Amino acid sequence: MNPSPASPTPSSTFRFHARDERDTRRLGAALARVLPAGATVGLIGTLGAGKTRLVQAIAAACGIPPEHVLSPTFVLCQPYEGARTLYHLDAYRLNDDDEFLELGPEEYFESDGLTLIEWSDRVANCLPPERIDIRIAVAGEQARDFEIVAWGASYRSVPERLAAATREADGGVE
């Protein structure tokens, strides 16, 4: 992962194996519970890895119908209102950092909402140095491996809290 220059090393990491979409929904619900207000989350993975599925799971846990959450590839930013506000951005079709900055991401980064950016590795230099990065890898037809990395002191406790929340949701089994 490419951290911003101001944050050279991650402060903590959590790995989660999702056997199926039910596990991905469980992870999304846990993220919705433990992410602090104003969190910026970078989503990194190949096409079809499950970036939008994870955003749908977070949205569902915030009371937003998951079927309303679509990949914002063509609109670039889609806001959703629920128990928490979500700003869902997609950097896939952007040509460079300047194009991303024209979207005015600072407004989202400075808000109390959760800013979720698909293909964030394409605009890593534009992201806040303190954030969460989630790398998603396909591990089977429905299985996915998630690596959640906290960058900076503000997010240091998120992976540990996420590990506890996912164990709780699974009856104490990881």
N, C-alpha and C positions, 0 to 999 in steps of 0.2 A: 504494500500500500504506500501511496505517496503522501506523507504528512506534509503539512505546510512547513516552511523553513523555521517558523517560531516554535515548533513542537517536534523535535527530532526523534523522539522515541515514544512509543505508546506507554500509557501509564498502567493499563491492565487489559486482559483479554479473556474472553469466554468462548468456548466452542460448543456448538449444539448440533446434534444429528437429528434431523427430522426424517422419520421413516415414511411419512405420508403427509398429505395436506392437513390432516387433523393436528399433527405435531407442529406444522408451520403456523396454523391458527393459534395454537397454544403459545408459541414463541411470540407471535404478534400481540396477543393479549398481555403477555408479560412485559413486552416492550412498552405498550400503552400505559401500563401501571408504573413502571420504574423510570422512564425517561423524564428528566426534569423539564419544566416549562421552558420554552425557548430553545430546545435541543435541535441541533442540526445533525442529520443522519445521512451519511453517504452510503449508497447501495451499489455494490460492484459485483458484476457477474456477466456471463455470456448471455446471448439471446436465449430466452426460454429458461433461464436459471431460476426464476421465481421472484424477481424484484417486485413486480407489480402485485403478485400474490401476497407477498409479505406486507406490502402497503395496505392491501385489502383487509388483511387480518388485523392490522393495527387500527384501521378505520372501523371495522366491525366492533372492536373492543371499545371504541370511542362513541358508539351509537350511530355510526354512519353506515347506511346500507352498503355492503361490499360490492354489490352489483353496480353501484353508482361510480365506483372507483375504476377508472380506465387508465391505461398508460397515457401520460400526457405528451407523447412524442410529437404530435402535431400542434398542440396548443402551448407546449413548453412548461406551463404552470397551471395547475388546477387546485383551487382552494376548496376545502371541505369543512363544513361546520358541524360539530357534534359536541359531546362532552368536552372535547379538546378540538382546537382548530388545527387542521393539517394543511400544509402547503406541499403539494406533490409536484416536483419538478423533474424534467427529463433533459439530460444534456446530450443524448445520443446524436441528434441531428445538428448540433451546434458545430460551427467550423473552428472556433477558437475562444480563448478566454474573454476577449472583448465582446463577443456576441452574448456570452453568458452574463457578463456584467451589465449589458444593456437591458437585461430583464429586471434589474434593480434588486438583486438577491439580498442586499444588506437590509432592506425593509423586512424581509422574511426572517433573516438571521437575528434581527433585533426585536422581533415580536415574541409573544408568549406562546405562539403556536409551535407545533413540531414541523420542521422543514425536512422533508424526505426527498433526496435527490438521486434519481436513477442515473447510472453511468457517471457517477461523481468523479471517478478516476480521470475522466476527460477534462475536468475543470478543477483539479485538486489545488492548483495555485490560487484559486479564487475563494476557497472555502475557509471558514474560520479555523484557526489553529487548534482550538478546543472543540471537539466534536466526537461523534461515534461513527466509525466505518463498519459496515457489514459486508463481508465478502461471502458470496453464495456460490457454491459449486454443486453441480449435478452429481448425485451419487447413485442414481438409479431412476427408474421410470417416474416415481413420485418422491423418491428420497433426495434430500438435500443436506449438505454440510454448510453450516453457518459459522463464520468466524467473526465475532463482535469485538472490535478493538476500540478502546477509549483513548482519546488523545487529550491530554491536559488534566489538570487538577479538578476542574469542575465535573468531570465525568469519571474520575478514577473509580468510584464505588459502583458505577452502573453494571459492569460485568458481574461483579459479586452478587449484587441485588438481583440481577437477571437470573443467575444460576439458582438462587434460592427460590425465586418466583416460579421458575419452570419446574423445579422439584416439587414445590407445593402443589402446583396444578396437576402434577402426575402422581399424586399420592406419595411423594417422597422418593420416587424412583426417577433417575435421570436417564 
